[in-house]
Structure formats: structure tokens, C-alpha cells
Amino acid sequence: MSSIVFSNSNEKSEMLRGYRDLLTTQDLSEILGISKQTVYSEIRSGKFGEPLKFGREYRISKLYLIEKYIHGNSA
């Protein structure tokens, strides 16, 4: 998968307001418009930094997603 880019950062920032601070793989799938399998692949490749893992479930910080993919800062 190529680099994730949001076309309208204000619109995406607003959309994220409805999500909790720790995003599930399902949340990421919805937000990024990619399959859950792709989300897992991207997690394994390190695309989402160091996700938290609770049992078999991953959580990605919403702040990380905003800083890295919406504002373009390297985290």
C-alpha cells in the first residue's frame, strides 16, 4: 500500500471527533477506507508506529493518526 494521504484535513479531523482516543482496527478500516486485512498488514509493517495490544486486539492512538497522516508530522 502506498502512503496514506488525506485530501481535506479539516474534514477528516472533524470525522475523527466521533471516535474514541484509542482506535480499533475496525475504526482504522472505516477512517482510511481500507480493509481490516490491510490494516493488520500495515500494523505488522510498522506503518502505525507502536500500537497497543490488548490480548489479540490492537489499538492505535487517534492523536498518532492525526499527527502523522492528517498534519503530516513524522511521529
BELBELFEN-V137747 format. One record per pair of residues at least 4 apart in sequence whose ideal C-beta (glycine too) atoms are under 6 Angstrom apart, sorted by sequence separation. I is the first residue (numbers start at 0). J is the second residue. D is the distance in whole Angstrom. If there is no record, write none. Layout:
I_J_D, I_J_D
This chain:
18_22_6, 22_26_4, 27_31_6, 33_37_4, 63_67_6, 64_68_6, 65_69_5, 66_70_6, 22_27_5, 28_33_6, 41_46_4, 42_47_6, 52_57_6, 5_11_4, 66_72_5, 28_35_5, 50_57_4, 51_58_4, 67_74_5, 18_26_5, 42_50_6, 66_74_5, 50_59_5, 28_38_5, 24_35_5, 27_38_5, 63_74_6, 47_59_5, 24_38_5, 42_57_6, 48_63_6, 48_74_6, 24_57_6, 21_58_4, 22_59_5, 22_61_5, 20_61_5, 15_61_6, 12_69_6, 11_69_5, 8_69_5, 5_69_5, 3_68_5
